[in-house]
Amino acid sequence: MAESRNTSVLLVDDDPDGLQGYKRTLRKYSDVTTAENGSGGLEAIDQHGEFAGGISDMRMPEMDGVEFLR
């Protein structure tokens, strides 16, 4: 029987390879949405609503992780 997914996670990182690695690991347990920058992360929140959790890279161009999480 497949495991039930009742959580959604947002991953924000400017490294596409890192995002895919996290996504492969977490997709067994959660619905995973990714964004390659802070602006994309904010758009994902606007489109999908709240997420159960999120992971953000702290060092990204344009908008760093702290600014995104605010």
Backbone as a chain_set.jsonl record, in Angstrom:
{"seq": "MAESRNTSVLLVDDDPDGLQGYKRTLRKYSDVTTAENGSGGLEAIDQHGEFAGGISDMRMPEMDGVEFLR", "coords": {"N": [[0.844, -1.175, 0.0], [0.562, 2.212, -0.818], [2.188, 4.945, 0.758], [0.488, 7.483, 2.535], [0.298, 10.862, 1.543], [0.256, 13.667, 3.283], [1.327, 16.091, 3.633], [2.887, 19.101, 2.518], [5.734, 20.489, 0.995], [7.909, 23.222, 0.496], [10.689, 23.919, -1.417], [13.417, 26.013, -1.786], [16.013, 27.068, -3.713], [18.917, 28.168, -5.398], [20.421, 26.371, -6.769], [19.927, 24.08, -9.119], [20.567, 21.317, -9.22], [20.859, 20.642, -6.534], [18.23, 21.13, -5.661], [16.849, 19.107, -7.057], [17.965, 16.843, -5.873], [17.1, 17.075, -3.167], [14.364, 16.953, -3.685], [14.039, 14.349, -4.767], [14.612, 12.87, -2.476], [12.666, 13.709, -0.593], [10.168, 13.363, -1.813], [8.99, 10.925, -1.358], [7.715, 11.178, 1.015], [6.314, 13.565, 1.122], [4.384, 16.038, -0.667], [6.129, 17.82, -2.984], [7.192, 21.036, -3.828], [9.165, 23.1, -5.868], [11.394, 25.929, -6.147], [13.554, 28.132, -7.881], [14.513, 30.5, -6.892], [14.029, 33.254, -4.565], [11.863, 34.882, -5.379], [10.441, 33.126, -7.015], [9.722, 31.293, -5.079], [7.955, 32.82, -3.513], [5.948, 33.203, -5.414], [5.099, 30.548, -5.682], [3.933, 30.158, -3.177], [1.826, 31.993, -3.374], [0.359, 30.745, -5.413], [-0.183, 28.111, -4.459], [-0.925, 28.308, -1.822], [-0.636, 27.776, 1.724], [2.212, 25.944, 2.967], [3.257, 22.951, 4.592], [5.843, 22.921, 5.45], [9.127, 24.304, 4.86], [12.191, 24.691, 3.045], [14.996, 26.646, 2.634], [17.676, 27.932, 0.756], [20.283, 29.874, 2.059], [22.057, 31.606, 0.823], [21.463, 33.196, -1.874], [21.24, 34.811, -5.053], [19.852, 38.11, -5.591], [17.521, 37.758, -3.76], [18.052, 36.805, -0.573], [17.979, 33.895, 1.642], [17.018, 34.625, 4.226], [15.618, 37.007, 3.729], [13.655, 35.988, 1.999], [12.273, 34.237, 3.744], [11.174, 36.012, 5.559]], "CA": [[0.0, 0.0, 0.0], [1.338, 3.447, -0.895], [2.129, 5.802, 1.933], [-0.344, 8.67, 2.343], [1.007, 12.142, 1.587], [-0.627, 14.686, 3.831], [2.106, 17.303, 3.854], [3.481, 19.724, 1.336], [6.98, 21.157, 1.347], [8.456, 24.141, -0.497], [12.15, 23.971, -1.425], [13.896, 27.174, -2.534], [17.469, 27.019, -3.828], [19.349, 28.57, -6.74], [21.166, 25.249, -7.348], [18.941, 23.115, -9.619], [20.952, 19.955, -8.854], [20.507, 20.492, -5.121], [16.773, 21.018, -5.579], [16.427, 17.783, -7.514], [18.37, 15.886, -4.848], [16.142, 17.186, -2.063], [13.054, 16.512, -4.165], [14.065, 12.878, -4.838], [14.6, 12.338, -1.119], [11.45, 14.056, 0.149], [8.911, 13.07, -2.516], [8.409, 9.706, -0.783], [7.015, 11.524, 2.243], [5.577, 14.823, 1.006], [4.245, 16.677, -1.973], [7.242, 18.757, -3.02], [7.212, 22.12, -4.802], [10.488, 23.723, -5.862], [11.586, 27.234, -6.774], [14.983, 28.394, -8.033], [14.877, 31.779, -6.284], [13.045, 33.737, -3.61], [10.657, 35.348, -6.078], [9.711, 31.925, -7.414], [9.145, 30.738, -3.857], [6.784, 33.625, -3.169], [4.921, 32.869, -6.408], [4.569, 29.228, -5.33], [3.035, 30.357, -2.03], [0.625, 32.642, -3.905], [-0.39, 29.787, -6.223], [-0.561, 26.889, -3.752], [-1.317, 28.558, -0.435], [0.322, 27.42, 2.768], [2.96, 24.698, 2.943], [3.51, 22.426, 5.936], [7.217, 23.251, 5.803], [9.928, 24.845, 3.777], [13.644, 24.711, 3.16], [15.51, 27.695, 1.766], [19.098, 28.248, 0.718], [20.491, 31.192, 2.65], [22.861, 32.435, -0.079], [20.932, 33.228, -3.235], [21.278, 36.16, -5.611], [18.633, 38.923, -5.615], [16.802, 37.678, -2.496], [18.65, 35.714, 0.194], [17.023, 33.06, 2.37], [16.401, 35.369, 5.327], [14.646, 37.913, 3.135], [12.549, 35.172, 1.523], [11.486, 33.708, 4.871], [10.415, 37.109, 6.177]], "C": [[0.893, 1.242, 0.0], [1.127, 4.278, 0.36], [1.321, 7.06, 1.613], [0.502, 9.932, 2.459], [0.042, 13.2, 2.081], [0.12, 15.972, 4.147], [2.609, 17.836, 2.524], [4.679, 20.551, 1.789], [7.414, 22.035, 0.181], [9.968, 24.184, -0.33], [12.588, 25.127, -2.311], [15.419, 27.165, -2.525], [17.852, 27.406, -5.25], [20.194, 27.501, -7.432], [20.178, 24.181, -7.816], [19.281, 21.669, -9.257], [20.616, 19.671, -7.386], [19.007, 20.326, -4.936], [16.302, 19.625, -5.972], [16.805, 16.698, -6.506], [17.421, 15.889, -3.66], [14.786, 16.622, -2.475], [12.987, 14.991, -4.23], [13.957, 12.258, -3.444], [13.248, 12.539, -0.44], [10.153, 13.63, -0.521], [8.244, 11.789, -2.034], [7.488, 10.035, 0.388], [6.086, 12.729, 2.122], [5.359, 15.192, -0.451], [5.258, 17.815, -1.992], [7.064, 19.756, -4.158], [8.578, 22.772, -4.715], [10.447, 25.086, -6.539], [13.075, 27.535, -6.789], [15.419, 29.76, -7.512], [13.756, 32.213, -5.344], [11.76, 34.197, -4.255], [9.796, 34.177, -6.512], [9.054, 31.247, -6.219], [7.902, 31.496, -3.431], [5.632, 33.374, -4.137], [4.285, 31.519, -6.091], [3.595, 29.33, -4.153], [1.742, 31.009, -2.494], [-0.257, 31.647, -4.653], [-0.956, 28.632, -5.41], [-1.082, 27.125, -2.343], [-0.233, 28.122, 0.532], [0.984, 26.07, 2.515], [3.173, 24.252, 4.382], [4.914, 22.777, 6.405], [7.958, 23.783, 4.603], [11.406, 24.789, 4.1], [14.147, 25.745, 2.171], [17.027, 27.8, 1.894], [19.257, 29.653, 1.294], [21.239, 32.138, 1.714], [22.357, 32.296, -1.508], [21.054, 34.653, -3.748], [19.898, 36.814, -5.557], [17.896, 38.937, -4.279], [17.401, 36.51, -1.708], [17.579, 34.981, 1.003], [16.32, 33.778, 3.491], [15.316, 36.3, 4.79], [13.428, 37.138, 2.635], [11.656, 34.72, 2.685], [10.71, 34.784, 5.631], [9.112, 37.266, 5.466]], "O": [[1.872, 1.304, 0.744], [0.042, 4.308, 0.94], [1.463, 7.632, 0.532], [1.324, 10.055, 3.368], [-0.886, 13.584, 1.37], [-0.397, 16.841, 4.848], [2.734, 17.103, 1.542], [4.641, 21.219, 2.821], [7.301, 21.641, -0.98], [10.472, 24.451, 0.761], [12.173, 25.212, -3.467], [16.043, 27.245, -1.467], [17.18, 27.011, -6.203], [20.636, 27.702, -8.563], [19.641, 23.445, -6.988], [18.376, 20.871, -9.009], [20.145, 18.585, -7.048], [18.559, 19.488, -4.153], [15.457, 19.034, -5.299], [16.054, 15.743, -6.308], [16.988, 14.832, -3.2], [14.143, 15.903, -1.71], [11.998, 14.397, -3.801], [13.287, 11.242, -3.261], [12.745, 11.629, 0.218], [9.124, 13.544, 0.15], [7.055, 11.586, -2.276], [6.588, 9.26, 0.713], [5.174, 12.895, 2.932], [6.06, 14.716, -1.344], [5.243, 18.677, -1.113], [6.817, 19.375, -5.302], [9.101, 22.979, -3.62], [9.592, 25.361, -7.381], [13.782, 27.233, -5.828], [16.579, 30.139, -7.675], [12.677, 31.62, -5.327], [10.676, 33.932, -3.737], [8.571, 34.22, -6.396], [7.96, 30.693, -6.334], [6.906, 30.891, -3.033], [4.472, 33.338, -3.727], [3.071, 31.36, -6.217], [2.558, 28.666, -4.138], [0.664, 30.616, -2.049], [-1.482, 31.696, -4.542], [-2.089, 28.213, -5.643], [-1.633, 26.208, -1.734], [0.949, 28.103, 0.189], [0.386, 25.171, 1.923], [3.26, 25.082, 5.287], [5.158, 22.916, 7.604], [7.475, 23.72, 3.473], [11.817, 24.834, 5.26], [13.767, 25.725, 1.0], [17.58, 27.762, 2.993], [18.43, 30.525, 1.03], [21.069, 33.353, 1.807], [22.767, 31.402, -2.248], [20.979, 35.602, -2.968], [18.886, 36.117, -5.484], [17.665, 40.007, -3.716], [17.276, 35.356, -2.119], [16.421, 35.396, 1.04], [15.126, 33.565, 3.697], [14.219, 36.366, 5.345], [12.294, 37.578, 2.823], [10.431, 34.815, 2.608], [9.702, 34.488, 6.273], [8.315, 38.134, 5.824]]}, "num_chains": 1, "name": "protein.A"}
